[in-house]
Amino acid sequence: MEKAIAWIRSILVILWMILSPFAMGIWMLFHPKEEWLNADLALLRFIRWGVRKIAPIEVEVEGREHLTKHQPCIYLNNHQHTIEAALIAEVYPPRTVVVAKMGLRKIPIAGWIFEKAGNVFINRQDLEQSIRAMNELAERMHREKINLWIFPEGRLNTDRVGLGPFKKGPFHMAVQLQVPLVPVVFSPSYCLLDAVAGHARSGKVWIKVLEPIPTEGLTEEDVEALRDLAFQRTEAAYEELEERAFGFLPHHKVNCEHVRDIERTA
């Protein structure tokens, strides 16, 4: 019975997240176009509200003062699980957009709404399109004073161990615009809610916002070193949060190992 309830809760969360973009469209109907850059924030808060009702997850944020210390900026967020969409609302600043893979643009209605809210789609198989899209976004960031929220690993870290390697794109853009990088690090969240493993339980996720990494005076020759520095700081913070999560709530560790075992044999 307990597992059946967990499955139902997992499915309800997934359905809520699938339907949420339509709420974003409704929000945009009742707000002037100048405010559409905040549509992402409205969407994430809506998702967070629903997930809290279905599968209560406590969130503790450390370093919140770094979020708006320097703007515009580029936020770097590790990415392990889709449930993080329900948690990002805790730290997602106003006037911030995201870069997403082109496949999301093809989702009927939702993809169109997402694009109209100012977000950017890139085709990782088309280098020219990706470079063009990122250059246009860089111009918008400079002109409109907007922030960028990006997943530097480039995809979900399905290995669920540590961090995936960081792509160079965000660091090229940061140097081009001379804007700071702000790492935002999540502790493991897939331990709490996972439809594959069949569990959905209340628990806690830690989020740590690190001090901004300045880029003033850096050039293209510094991009690789900048990427390595951001990776090292993010990795150290993630290891600290993982240890905290597994030590504070031992069932997190059990759940995480269970999920990994299932995915290895799938």
Secondary structure, DSSP 8 states (H G I E B T S, - for coil): -HHHHHHHHHHHHHHHHHHHHHHHHHHHHTS-GGGGGGHHHHHHHHHHHHHHHHS-EEEEEE-GGGTTSSSS-EEEE----GGGGGTGGGT--SSEEEEEEGGGGGSTTHHHHHHHTT-EEE-TT-HHHHHHHHHHHHHHHHHHT-EEEE-TTSS--TT-SS-----SHHHHHHHHHT--EEEEEE---TTTEETTTTEE--EEEEEEE---B--TT--GGGHHHHHHHHHHHHHHHHHHHHHHHHHH-HHHHHHHHHHHHHHHH-
